[in-house]
Amino acid sequence: MNKLLNKLNTTFNERKNSFYFLGILIIVVISLVILKKSVWEEPIKAEILTHIAKTHMKNSNFTFALFGDTIQTFYDIPEELPGDSIEFLGLKNILENSKLKNTVAGKSCNYLAGICYYNLALNESDENIKSEYFSQAISNFDNFKSKNKAFNSRVKENIGDVFAELNQPETALDYYKKSLKIINHSSNKNTSSKLFLLKKAAQMAKLTNNQGLALKYYKEIKKDFSDSRSIKDIDKFINELSSTEK
């Protein structure tokens, strides 16, 4: 027995460098597998899940998009990807998963969730639930971060829309102003989205008795969007406000 142990000990000492190398190699392989999973599988998974959420949103199924469908939880995966199906439990579930929410697709989920909560609030008859949905919408919009100026402008506008629905025109106007400021510093200023934003800002300005600011916005609409069919009543608004300014 002692001879066997001595032989094993001698063999280990002679080949310990090989054993160390083999151990390190195994660790490296395992690390690469884990890294591959985090770099490739999670982003792809998040992209598929957000696509499912967007499909629900496109069909106005905002509850399913947020919380998942209690009946159909598994969805087919595109043929070009491995696997047969994937479980979708809603945008809320993605945002609760630290790995998924930090992927490129996952980072858009706060914005998508904000849109869902906003639309659910619009269709909710219970005032307490409606208020909670609006609050959640604001929270999700606030938590959305983007380097895209157009997207940031849209988020500010969305928050303004929420406060407009909450009958808080001053706060809504503040967010519309922030949205306009971002647009005015971008290369593509005079877009159709800016036209409708100016209209909403003008309406909030009127509600806060800031007639001069409302007039400024309407004149800007007439100047920059003279060819648009959406400004057919603009002269009427300008004349009404001009008469009150005198």
C-alpha positions as CSV (number, residue, x, y, z in Angstrom):
1,M,0.0,0.0,0.0
2,N,2.8,2.4,0.9
3,K,4.6,1.6,-2.3
4,L,1.4,2.4,-4.3
5,L,1.0,5.7,-2.4
6,N,4.7,6.6,-3.0
7,K,4.3,5.7,-6.7
8,L,1.2,7.9,-7.0
9,N,3.0,10.8,-5.2
10,T,6.0,10.5,-7.4
11,T,3.8,10.4,-10.5
12,F,1.9,13.5,-9.3
13,N,5.1,15.4,-8.7
14,E,6.5,14.5,-12.1
15,R,3.3,15.5,-13.8
16,K,1.9,18.2,-11.6
17,N,2.6,21.0,-14.1
18,S,0.5,19.0,-16.6
19,F,-2.3,18.6,-14.0
20,Y,-2.2,22.3,-13.2
21,F,-2.3,23.2,-16.9
22,L,-5.3,20.8,-17.4
23,G,-7.1,22.4,-14.5
24,I,-6.5,25.9,-15.8
25,L,-7.7,24.7,-19.3
26,I,-10.9,23.3,-17.8
27,I,-11.6,26.6,-15.9
28,V,-10.9,28.6,-19.1
29,V,-13.3,26.4,-21.1
30,I,-16.1,26.8,-18.5
31,S,-15.5,30.5,-18.4
32,L,-15.8,30.8,-22.1
33,V,-19.0,28.8,-22.1
34,I,-20.5,31.1,-19.4
35,L,-19.2,34.2,-21.3
36,K,-20.7,33.0,-24.5
37,K,-24.0,32.4,-22.8
38,S,-24.1,35.9,-21.3
39,V,-22.9,37.6,-24.5
40,W,-25.0,35.8,-27.0
41,E,-27.9,33.9,-25.4
42,E,-29.3,36.7,-23.2
43,P,-29.3,39.4,-25.9
44,I,-31.0,37.1,-28.3
45,K,-33.5,36.0,-25.7
46,A,-34.2,39.7,-24.8
47,E,-34.7,40.6,-28.4
48,I,-37.2,37.7,-29.0
49,L,-39.1,38.6,-25.8
50,T,-39.3,42.3,-26.7
51,H,-40.5,41.4,-30.1
52,I,-43.4,39.4,-28.6
53,A,-44.2,42.4,-26.4
54,K,-44.3,44.7,-29.3
55,T,-46.6,42.4,-31.2
56,H,-49.0,42.4,-28.3
57,M,-48.8,46.2,-28.2
58,K,-49.4,46.5,-31.9
59,N,-52.6,44.5,-31.3
60,S,-53.5,46.8,-28.4
61,N,-53.0,43.9,-25.9
62,F,-51.2,46.1,-23.4
63,T,-52.0,43.8,-20.4
64,F,-50.4,40.8,-22.2
65,A,-47.4,42.9,-23.2
66,L,-46.8,44.0,-19.6
67,F,-47.7,40.9,-17.6
68,G,-47.8,38.1,-20.1
69,D,-50.7,35.9,-21.3
70,T,-51.9,33.5,-18.6
71,I,-53.2,31.1,-21.2
72,Q,-50.4,31.2,-23.8
73,T,-47.0,31.6,-22.1
74,F,-44.9,29.8,-24.7
75,Y,-44.2,31.2,-28.2
76,D,-42.5,29.7,-31.2
77,I,-38.9,30.8,-31.9
78,P,-37.9,32.0,-35.4
79,E,-36.5,29.1,-37.5
80,E,-33.1,30.6,-37.8
81,L,-32.6,30.4,-34.0
82,P,-32.0,27.3,-31.9
83,G,-34.8,25.9,-29.8
84,D,-38.6,25.4,-30.4
85,S,-40.3,27.8,-28.0
86,I,-39.7,30.5,-25.4
87,E,-41.6,31.5,-22.3
88,F,-42.9,35.1,-22.3
89,L,-44.0,36.5,-18.9
90,G,-44.3,40.1,-19.9
91,L,-42.2,43.3,-20.0
92,K,-42.4,43.5,-16.2
93,N,-40.7,40.2,-15.9
94,I,-37.9,41.3,-18.2
95,L,-37.3,44.4,-16.1
96,E,-37.0,42.2,-13.0
97,N,-34.3,40.1,-14.6
98,S,-30.9,41.9,-14.2
99,K,-29.3,40.0,-17.1
100,L,-32.1,40.6,-19.6
101,K,-32.9,44.3,-18.8
102,N,-29.2,45.3,-19.3
103,T,-29.1,43.9,-22.9
104,V,-29.6,46.3,-25.9
105,A,-33.2,45.1,-26.4
106,G,-33.9,44.9,-22.6
107,K,-33.0,48.6,-22.2
108,S,-36.0,49.6,-24.3
109,C,-38.4,47.7,-22.0
110,N,-38.8,50.7,-19.6
111,Y,-40.1,52.8,-22.5
112,L,-42.4,50.0,-23.8
113,A,-43.7,49.4,-20.3
114,G,-44.4,53.1,-19.9
115,I,-46.5,53.1,-23.1
116,C,-48.4,50.0,-21.9
117,Y,-49.2,51.6,-18.5
118,Y,-50.3,54.8,-20.1
119,N,-52.7,53.0,-22.5
120,L,-54.0,50.8,-19.7
121,A,-54.7,54.0,-17.6
122,L,-56.6,55.6,-20.5
123,N,-59.0,52.6,-20.6
124,E,-59.3,52.1,-16.8
125,S,-62.6,53.2,-15.1
126,D,-61.4,52.7,-11.5
127,E,-59.8,56.1,-10.6
128,N,-57.4,54.5,-8.1
129,I,-56.1,52.0,-10.6
130,K,-55.9,54.6,-13.3
131,S,-53.8,56.9,-11.1
132,E,-51.5,53.9,-10.2
133,Y,-51.1,53.1,-13.9
134,F,-50.2,56.7,-14.8
135,S,-47.7,56.8,-11.9
136,Q,-46.1,53.6,-13.2
137,A,-45.9,55.0,-16.7
138,I,-44.1,58.1,-15.4
139,S,-41.7,55.9,-13.4
140,N,-40.9,53.7,-16.4
141,F,-40.4,56.7,-18.7
142,D,-38.1,58.3,-16.2
143,N,-36.0,55.1,-16.0
144,F,-35.5,54.9,-19.7
145,K,-32.2,56.2,-20.9
146,S,-31.1,56.7,-24.5
147,K,-28.3,58.5,-26.4
148,N,-30.8,59.1,-29.2
149,K,-32.0,62.7,-29.1
150,A,-35.3,62.0,-31.0
151,F,-36.1,59.2,-28.5
152,N,-35.3,61.4,-25.5
153,S,-37.6,64.1,-26.9
154,R,-40.4,61.6,-27.4
155,V,-40.0,60.3,-23.8
156,K,-40.3,63.9,-22.4
157,E,-43.4,64.3,-24.6
158,N,-44.9,61.0,-23.3
159,I,-44.4,62.2,-19.7
160,G,-46.1,65.5,-20.7
161,D,-49.0,63.4,-22.1
162,V,-49.4,61.6,-18.7
163,F,-49.5,64.9,-16.8
164,A,-52.0,66.3,-19.3
165,E,-54.3,63.3,-18.6
166,L,-53.8,63.9,-14.8
167,N,-55.0,67.5,-15.3
168,Q,-51.7,69.0,-14.4
169,P,-51.2,71.4,-17.4
170,E,-48.3,73.3,-15.9
171,T,-46.2,70.2,-15.4
172,A,-47.3,68.8,-18.8
173,L,-46.2,72.1,-20.4
174,D,-42.8,71.9,-18.7
175,Y,-42.2,68.5,-20.2
176,Y,-43.4,69.6,-23.7
177,K,-40.9,72.5,-23.4
178,K,-38.1,70.1,-22.6
179,S,-39.1,67.9,-25.6
180,L,-39.2,70.9,-27.9
181,K,-35.8,72.1,-26.6
182,I,-34.3,68.7,-27.6
183,I,-35.9,68.8,-31.0
184,N,-34.7,72.4,-31.7
185,H,-31.1,71.3,-31.0
186,S,-31.3,68.4,-33.5
187,S,-30.5,68.5,-37.2
188,N,-34.0,67.5,-38.3
189,K,-36.2,70.1,-36.6
190,N,-39.4,70.4,-38.6
191,T,-40.9,67.0,-38.4
192,S,-44.6,66.0,-38.2
193,S,-44.0,64.9,-34.6
194,K,-42.9,68.5,-33.8
195,L,-46.1,69.9,-35.3
196,F,-48.3,67.8,-33.0
197,L,-46.0,68.5,-30.0
198,L,-46.4,72.3,-30.7
199,K,-50.1,71.9,-30.8
200,K,-50.2,70.1,-27.4
201,A,-47.8,72.7,-25.9
202,A,-50.1,75.5,-27.2
203,Q,-53.1,73.8,-25.6
204,M,-51.4,73.5,-22.2
205,A,-50.2,77.1,-22.4
206,K,-53.8,78.2,-23.0
207,L,-54.9,76.1,-20.0
208,T,-52.3,77.8,-17.8
209,N,-53.5,81.2,-19.0
210,N,-50.2,81.8,-20.8
211,Q,-51.8,83.2,-23.9
212,G,-48.6,84.8,-25.2
213,L,-46.8,81.5,-25.2
214,A,-49.7,79.7,-26.9
215,L,-49.7,82.4,-29.6
216,K,-46.0,82.0,-30.1
217,Y,-46.4,78.2,-30.6
218,Y,-49.3,78.6,-33.1
219,K,-47.3,81.2,-35.1
220,E,-44.4,78.8,-35.2
221,I,-46.7,76.1,-36.5
222,K,-48.0,78.4,-39.3
223,K,-44.4,79.5,-40.2
224,D,-42.7,76.1,-40.2
225,F,-45.6,73.8,-41.4
226,S,-47.5,76.0,-43.8
227,D,-48.0,73.1,-46.3
228,S,-49.5,70.7,-43.7
229,R,-53.2,69.8,-43.8
230,S,-53.1,69.7,-40.0
231,I,-53.0,73.5,-39.6
232,K,-56.3,74.4,-41.3
233,D,-57.7,76.0,-38.1
234,I,-54.4,77.7,-37.1
235,D,-55.4,81.2,-38.3
236,K,-58.6,81.0,-36.1
237,F,-56.5,80.1,-33.0
238,I,-54.0,82.9,-33.8
239,N,-56.8,85.5,-34.3
240,E,-58.5,84.5,-31.1
241,L,-55.3,84.7,-29.1
242,S,-54.2,88.0,-30.8
243,S,-57.5,89.6,-29.8
244,T,-56.9,88.7,-26.1
245,E,-53.4,90.1,-26.3
246,K,-54.6,93.5,-27.2
